[in-house]
Amino acid sequence: MKFIVDCMLGKLAKWLKILGFDTAYDPAADDDRLLLVARKEERTLLSRDTGLLARAKGLTSLHIDSESWPDQVRQVLAAFDLGDKTAPYTRCLGCNVKLKPLSRDQARNLVSPFILERAKELALCPSCGRIFWQGTHFQAMEARLADLLQGAETGKAGRRGRS
């Protein structure tokens, strides 16, 4: 499933990418641009802006109820039944491009020896060149993801529509 997220929902966009969903997010995009991209790329529009959602004729959209980003993620996962469709850590958080596995030999001159020695897996964004690995924050992220996915199973779906 592909999403486009308005400027009020930056953390939601980030966590949808972490979960592996193709999520377009441009904090500078105005409503007209969001609607254009949503139509052109067949993306589901996520917004808290009722005026924008009213203009989303013919688009699949979801009104995000909460101001809390964990609740927002749970709402999206539940609304579209995506709990078992996640692929964590497979997208670049900046570019939104799918990451490619990076071997230790390929990474040797790209990361510090400290990271090369300790990282179990490495991945490369083929678009921006950013390198990802399971750093010291990984366990905390895993716990957060488990909480989000469990909450999505029990959370309410929220209001979604296709105008």
N, C-alpha and C positions, 0 to 999 in steps of 0.2 A: 504494500500500500504506500502511496506517495502523498506527502502532506505539503501544505504551504501554511506558514504560521505568521500571524501579524506581529507588529513591533512590540506589542504589550506582553508577548509570551516567549521571551528569549530563553528562559530556563527550560521551558517545555520543549522548545526546539532542540536545545542541547541534549536533553535526556532522551528524546526520541531518536536522535542520531546515535547516542551511546547504545541504545537498544537495537540499533541496526536499521532503523527506518529511514527511507529516502525523504529528507525533510528540508525544504527550501525555506530559508530565513534571511531576510535583508531588513535590518532595522530602519533603513532609510526609505524603504518602498512605501509609496502612498497607496491608497485603496484601489485606485485604477490599475496600478501596476500589479498588485496582488491578484486582482480578478483576472487580468490579462494572462499572467503566468499560470494561474490555476486552470483556466480554460485551455490554454495552449498545451500545457504539460499534463492535463487531466489529473490534477492534484486535489485532494480534499482540503478544504479551507478550515482552519482552526482559528477562532477569534472569540474575544469577549465583547466585541463591538457589534451591537445589534443592528446598527445602521448599515455596516458593511455586510453583515450576513443577509440583511433584507435585499441588498443589491446582488446577491450571489445566485441569481436565477439560473437554474439548470445545473448548478454545481452541487456536489455532495459537500456538506459543511457540518460543523459541530460548534455549537455555542459552548464555550468553556465557562463553567459555572464558578469555579473557585479562584481565589487569588493565590492559593498555595500551590506551588509547582508540583509537589508530590501528588496532591489530589488531582491536579490537571492531568498528569501522566496516567494515573489510575483511571480517570474518566475516559481518556482516549482509548486506552487498552480495552476497557470494558465495553465502550460504545461500539467498537468495531471487532470485538472478540479476537484480539491480537495477542493474548497472553502466551500462546504457544507458537507464535510466529516471530518471536524476537530472535535476533542474531547479535548479541552484545559484542561491542568492540570491533565491528567490521567496517565502520565508516569514519572518515576524517571529520573531526569536529569543526574544522574550518571550512573545507571545500565541499563536504557532503559526498565525496567520492568514495567508492569501495576501496578498502585497503588491500594491499598485496602482501603476502608473507615475505619476510626478509630474512635470509639466512645469516648466520654468524659471519661467514666469509664476506658476504655483501655488505654487512654492517660495520666491518672492522674499521674502516676509515671514516665512518659516519657518526659513531657514538664513542663516548669515552670508554677506556678499558674497564672502568668500574661497572658501567652499565652492561657492557658486553659480557663480563664475567658473571653478573647476577641475573640478568634478564632471561627468563625461560623462553619467551617468544618475542619476536620483534615483527613489526609491520610497517610498511611504507605507503604513504599517500602518493600515488603516481602523478597526481596533479600538482600539489604544492611541495612535495618532497619531505613533508613532516614525518618524523619517525615516532612510532608508538611502542610502548612496552609496559609490562606490568610492574609499575614502580611501588613505592612505599604506600601509596594511597589505594592500591588495588583491593586489599581486603575490605576496606571501608566501602568502596564502590560495590563490591560483591554483596555486602550486607544490605546496602541501599537498594540494589536491584532486586534482591530476594524480597524485600519488603514491598517494593512497588509491584512486583509481579503477583505476590500473594494478595495485595490489596485490590488488584485489578480483577481477580476472580470473585471477590466478594462485594466490590463497589457497584454503585448504580451506573447505568449507562449514560444518563444525561440526555439532552435533546440534540438529536441530529436530524438533518433533513436534506432533501434534494428539492430545490425550488423549481 
